[in-house]
């Protein structure tokens, strides 16, 4: 490598090489075709045997038998699909998304070749047809120029590939391979092959092996988001299905050295093979550098101080890498790989690499010059101005380099350029808060730097606002006052002012800075306003509020009670004594309005609202326009609802326990009436036991709350002078006003095991075990027909005896 200073004062490095380092003609497909390359297509014989190449294309002949001028070759016996094609235009692979013409390690590949396709073959033992995977390959016979073995003669190629997982043993999986062969044999370290490895645990059909995905990912493969274009052959198991079983490997660059074979002919071959049975595809892209003069470091030779730079070389299979950079530089990553990241310093120097494996020992050195980076500096001049006519000057300090332009933004996200290249800028007549920065650069190599930001804060003009109400009257002795409220203002209130003559304004002492003020106790008509100010903007005054003083006395009254609570269904007396006033009224209207014949004047209003209500007494005094409004809050407590239980039947001597429940949270006091046979009439759950003298008793139970509200509930007890039994009617009329439910009548029964009803076909139409429930004459919501039905019932009486009965009844419609 040679370096020199040009007349343009740029540090330029260039490489020279001799005829002994000239690459073979069209090794990189630069002619857009396969000229000088051999090619072949075919398939694996019978799907399980050795490779059987069926068609060879010689490099000395024109198509269809040769490769001279041939840009593509079809798959074997498949003229509609290309198996080999030269790529001269850039596109994206549908499975991997990578470019078909890559840029790797700073080198732009303008040509590549695609080996293979998604075409497959599948044998069918039932019809006697064979499978066998497609194979495609190209080969170049390289005549290595004579010369010293110490002078490198390198071949560098890049590859990318797409492989479908065949779930076969690894040796039968789709594969992409490169082979370098000399007269002495294959050079193993320069002849890699790439496939998706499995654990070889296939089933009897030769498929089903588990993919070693960890190894595949480690080798750079990843699953494509695009599914296979071919149906899953295991259709008897999964049906019609397209699997996501395609894996891709992005571009990787490889180099090897042929200098040990000076004066000899070597063969370089690339091949893409479908799986051996034929049902899973493989294709790959190969791109070759047209540079054979040894290892070349890719990366900038002119860099900026304190910048991050990447240097790289093509990979060498199984190689070790040793990078050396200037002492003052910092290695960030990759010092043992083919790709190095460093941070530069103010000093330049050399960057060296040596990569070595069992096939090659290559090195390269480049000279790197470091340029000083620009410094954006500090932008001074942040300030606050008032919207409208304003001016702010900013100065850039402590910068290094040339000013490219200024930037401005009102949201710190979107920035607009200002064509200003001096260190001072004056912003004028701003209406919105604006940020400013300066771009400072040094030539075209180093990226520009940005200064710190200055902010010109813009306060909006002060708006005094509107006073509400604008006019009002205040009577003598009106203690409630009138509240003035400031609205529609911009800025904050500095103070309130008042005047009684409309000319001389006085400040509130101490200052009142709230947006509202209650006027009371004045003895003369007075105007009010506020002094408002927003930031640095001049102050402004609000509109005026005029309070007229009326010497007529404000109404005065004494009321009782202020708040009261009443039971539901009761009332309250609202009393008032008017000391000053001429008339009164109620809101809502609950009593007659009236004039006041003289003061003091006392009256009462009895109210009985159904819900909680506010009653307002409105009193006027002639001459004063403002009424006195006094509110009575009457809270109506919720009604007390008492549930004494369901009416019931008992037999003589059977004890029954009542259980009354109140809707009030309590604790409530209970009282029962009459007290016949009750153990305690003053509790919620007394016990009663009846004699032959008792027949039908209707009890009332009253619950009284701690506040004094009460409610009543009722229960009827029918006393049977029989033994415990279950009585069942012989007919009912569903849908009618009475006798519409068919239910048993248990007497002295503590629990019901079942009550069942069957139709004439023996179908169960109703069943329950709850006392009090019964049949409404429907089944699944549909009315049943008139006629006879059979019932069965079983229960346990209060002594523990079992009672079982059955019979018939008639449904009448």
C-alpha positions, 0 to 999 in steps of 0.5 A, spaced: 500 500 500 502 506 498 500 513 501 501 520 499 499 527 500 495 530 494 495 537 491 488 538 494 491 537 501 488 530 502 491 524 505 490 519 500 492 511 500 492 507 494 494 500 493 498 497 487 499 490 485 502 486 479 500 481 474 502 475 479 496 478 483 491 479 477 484 475 478 481 470 473 477 473 467 470 473 469 471 470 476 466 475 479 461 474 473 462 481 471 460 479 464 453 478 466 454 471 464 457 464 466 463 465 461 469 461 463 465 457 468 463 450 468 456 448 470 452 442 471 445 440 473 441 433 475 438 430 481 440 424 486 439 418 483 432 414 485 432 419 491 437 415 495 443 413 492 449 417 489 449 423 486 447 422 478 449 428 474 445 428 468 447 435 464 454 438 464 455 445 460 462 446 458 466 453 458 468 452 451 461 452 448 455 456 447 448 454 449 445 450 449 451 445 451 456 450 454 456 456 458 459 462 453 454 468 454 449 464 458 446 468 463 442 462 466 441 454 466 434 451 467 433 446 473 434 439 470 428 436 466 424 442 468 425 448 463 420 452 466 424 454 472 431 456 473 436 452 477 442 457 475 442 464 474 447 470 474 444 476 478 446 483 475 440 487 479 439 488 486 433 486 489 431 482 496 430 475 497 423 473 499 425 468 505 431 472 508 429 479 506 437 480 504 439 484 498 441 479 492 447 484 491 450 485 498 455 490 500 460 487 505 466 490 509 466 496 505 466 492 498 460 493 493 458 486 490 455 488 483 454 481 481 452 474 484 449 468 482 443 464 484 444 456 485 438 453 486 430 454 486 424 452 490 423 446 486 422 440 489 421 432 487 417 427 491 417 420 489 411 416 489 412 408 491 404 407 489 406 409 482 413 407 481 416 414 480 422 416 483 424 422 487 431 424 488 433 432 490 435 437 484 443 439 484 446 445 481 453 447 481 458 451 477 466 450 477 472 455 475 479 452 473 483 457 476 490 458 473 494 461 479 499 465 476 507 463 477 510 467 482 513 467 489 509 463 494 510 469 499 506 474 495 499 473 496 494 470 491 487 471 495 480 469 493 474 472 497 467 470 496 460 472 500 455 467 500 447 467 503 442 461 503 435 459 504 434 452 506 428 448 508 428 443 513 427 436 511 427 433 518 432 427 515 438 425 518 443 431 517 447 427 511 441 427 507 438 435 509 439 440 503 446 443 503 450 448 500 457 447 499 464 450 496 470 446 494 477 448 493 481 442 489 488 442 487 492 436 484 493 434 490 486 433 493 481 437 496 483 443 501 479 441 507 480 448 510 477 452 504 471 447 503 466 448 507 458 446 507 452 449 510 446 445 512 441 444 518 443 439 522 438 434 526 439 429 531 438 424 526 432 421 530 428 419 524 422 415 523 421 409 519 419 413 513 426 417 513 423 423 516 421 426 523 428 428 525 428 433 530 432 440 528 438 442 532 436 449 532 441 451 537 446 449 533 443 452 527 442 459 530 449 459 532 451 458 525 447 464 523 441 461 521 434 464 523 427 462 521 424 465 515 417 469 517 415 466 510 412 459 509 414 454 505 410 454 498 410 446 498 404 442 502 406 438 508 407 431 505 404 428 512 397 430 509 394 424 513 396 427 519 395 434 519 391 435 512 393 441 507 398 445 511 404 449 509 409 449 514 414 455 517 420 450 516 424 455 511 431 457 514 435 463 512 443 465 513 445 472 511 451 474 507 458 472 510 464 473 507 470 468 506 477 469 504 483 464 502 490 464 499 492 460 493 499 463 493 502 456 495 499 453 489 503 458 484 504 455 477 498 450 478 491 449 476 486 449 482 478 448 481 473 452 485 466 449 485 460 451 488 454 447 489 446 447 492 443 440 493 436 439 495 435 434 500 437 427 497 429 424 497 428 430 493 422 433 497 425 439 500 429 445 497 436 449 497 438 455 494 444 460 495 447 466 492 455 467 491 458 473 490 466 473 488 471 479 489 475 481 483 481 483 487 486 477 488 492 482 491 491 479 498 488 481 504 485 488 504 482 492 511 475 495 509 474 502 513 476 509 513 483 512 513 481 519 514 477 519 521 475 524 526 478 525 533 474 521 538 469 518 533 467 510 533 470 507 527 469 500 524 474 496 520 473 489 517 476 484 513 473 477 510 473 471 514 478 466 514 475 459 516 477 457 523 482 463 523 485 467 529 485 475 528 490 479 531 489 487 530 493 492 532 491 500 533 495 506 535 496 506 542 492 512 544 486 509 541 481 505 545 478 498 542 471 497 543 469 490 541 472 485 536 479 485 537 479 477 536 474 477 530 474 479 523 470 486 525 473 491 529 470 497 533 475 502 535 474 510 538 480 514 535 484 520 539 487 526 536 493 522 534 493 518 527 497 511 526 497 505 523 491 499 523 494 492 522 491 485 522 493 478 521 489 472 520 491 465 520 489 458 519 491 452 517 490 454 510 493 461 510 497 467 514 494 473 511 496 480 513 494 488 511 496 495 514 493 501 513 495 508 515 490 513 518 490 520 519 486 523 525 482 530 524 480 535 529 472 534 530 468 541 531 466 543 537 459 546 538 460 551 544 455 554 548 449 558 546 449 564 551 443 569 551 436 565 554 431 570 556 424 572 557 420 577 552 413 579 551 409 577 545 409 582 539 414 587 539 421 584 542 428 583 540 433 578 543 440 577 541 444 570 542 452 569 542 455 563 540 461 562 545 467 557 546 466 553 539 471 550 534 470 550 527 465 554 522 458 555 523 454 552 518 447 555 520 442 556 526 436 552 528 430 554 531 424 550 534 418 551 538 417 544 540 424 541 541 422 536 536 422 539 529 427 544 527 428 549 522 434 552 519 436 559 519 441 561 514 446 565 519 453 563 519 455 568 524 456 567 531 451 572 533 443 572 532 438 577 534 431 574 534 425 579 533 418 579 534 416 572 537 409 570 539 411 563 541 417 560 546 422 558 541 429 554 542 435 556 538 441 551 537 448 552 532 451 547 527 458 547 527 462 543 522 469 542 520 470 540 512 466 534 509 469 528 513 468 530 521 460 530 522 458 537 525 457 538 532 451 542 535 451 547 541 447 547 547 440 550 546 438 557 548 431 558 550 427 565 548 421 564 553 415 568 550 410 571 555 403 572 552 400 579 553 396 581 559 389 581 558 385 584 564 379 580 563 372 581 565 368 582 572 362 578 573 357 581 575 358 587 572 352 591 576 349 589 583 346 592 589 348 591 596 343 593 601 344 596 608 346 591 613 346 585 607 351 581 611 351 575 605 355 580 601 356 580 593 362 575 590 365 578 584 369 573 580 374 575 574 374 571 568 377 571 561 384 574 564 391 572 562 396 573 567 395 573 575 392 578 579 397 583 582 391 586 587 384 589 587 382 596 587 376 600 588 373 607 587 367 611 590 368 617 585 370 613 579 377 617 579 381 616 584 383 608 585 385 605 591 389 599 592 387 593 597 391 593 603 394 587 604 394 586 597 388 581 594 391 576 589 385 571 588 380 572 582 374 573 586 372 577 592 366 578 596 363 585 597 360 587 604 359 592 609 360 598 604 356 605 606 357 608 599 356 605 591 363 603 589 367 600 583 372 595 583 377 592 578 383 588 578 390 589 576 393 583 572 400 582 569 403 576 565 410 574 566 414 580 563 409 583 559 406 590 562 400 590 566 393 590 564 386 592 568 380 588 568 373 591 566 369 594 572 364 592 577 359 597 580 356 595 587 350 600 588 349 601 595 342 602 597 340 605 604 334 600 605 335 595 610 336 588 608 331 583 610 332 579 617 329 573 620 330 568 625 329 561 623 328 554 626 330 548 625 336 549 620 336 542 619 331 536 621 330 529 620 323 526 620 321 519 619 317 517 613 310 518 613 311 524 618 312 531 618 316 537 621 314 544 623 318 550 620 318 556 624 320 563 622 320 570 626 321 576 621 325 582 624 325 586 618 321 585 611 315 586 608 313 579 604 315 572 604 314 566 600 316 559 600 320 555 595 318 550 593 311 552 595 308 549 601 304 554 604 301 560 602 305 566 601 304 572 605 305 580 606 308 582 613 303 586 617 308 588 622 315 586 625 317 582 628 312 577 625 312 570 627 309 564 623 310 556 622 309 552 616 308 544 617 311 540 611 311 532 610 315 531 604 316 524 601 323 525 600 329 529 603 327 536 601 330 543 602 325 548 603 327 556 602 324 562 605 324 568 601 323 574 605 323 581 601 323 588 604 320 594 600 326 598 597 331 593 597 332 589 591 335 583 594 331 577 598 333 574 604 334 566 602 334 562 608 334 554 607 331 549 611 334 542 610 329 536 611 332 529 611 326 524 610 329 517 613 328 511 609 321 507 611 322 501 616 319 495 612 318 489 617 318 482 614 314 477 619 315 471 615 310 467 610 303 465 613 304 458 615 300 452 618 302 448 624 298 442 629 297 442 636 303 442 640 308 443 635 313 449 637 314 454 631 319 460 632 318 466 629 323 471 626 321 478 624 326 482 620 327 490 619 330 494 613 333 498 618 340 497 620 338 497 628 338 495 633 330 496 633 325 494 638 320 489 637 313 488 639 308 483 637 300 483 638 296 479 640 301 476 645 297 469 644 302 463 646 308 467 645 314 466 649 316 473 649 312 479 645 318 484 645 323 480 641 324 479 634 324 471 634 319 469 639 316 461 640 309 459 640 306 452 641 298 452 640 293 448 644 286 445 642 283 452 643 287 456 638 284 456 631 287 462 626 291 467 629 294 474 625 300 477 628 302 484 627 309 485 629 312 492 630 319 494 629 321 501 632 328 504 630 333 508 635 330 515 632 323 513 633 321 511 626 317 504 626 314 499 621 309 493 621 309 486 618 304 481 619 303 473 619 297 468 619 298 462 623 293 456 622 292 451 627 290 444 625 287 439 630 290 433 627 297 429 627 302 432 622 300 431 615 301 433 608 295 435 605 295 436 597 289 439 593 285 434 587 285 440 582 288 447 580 287 452 574 293 455 572 293 462 569 287 464 573 286 469 578 286 464 584 288 456 585 293 457 579 299 454 583 299 446 585 303 446 591 302 441 598 300 444 604 305 441 610 302 441 617 307 440 622 312 438 617 319 441 618 322 439 612 320 436 605 324 431 601 321 432 595 314 433 591 314 430 584 308 431 579 308 426 573 304 426 566 300 420 564 306 418 560 310 417 566 314 423 565 316 428 570 314 435 569 315 438 576 319 437 582 321 441 588 324 440 596 322 447 598 316 448 602 311 453 599 313 452 592 309 449 587 307 447 579 305 453 575 302 448 569 308 449 565 314 444 562 320 448 560 316 454 559 310 451 555 303 450 558 301 443 559 294 440 557 288 439 561 287 432 564 290 428 570 297 428 573 300 423 579 303 426 585 308 424 590 310 427 596 315 425 602 317 429 608 319 429 615 315 432 621 317 436 627 318 429 631 322 426 626 317 421 623 317 420 615 310 422 612 310 419 604 303 420 600 301 420 593 295 421 589 292 424 583 290 431 581 286 434 575 289 440 571 283 444 569 284 450 563 
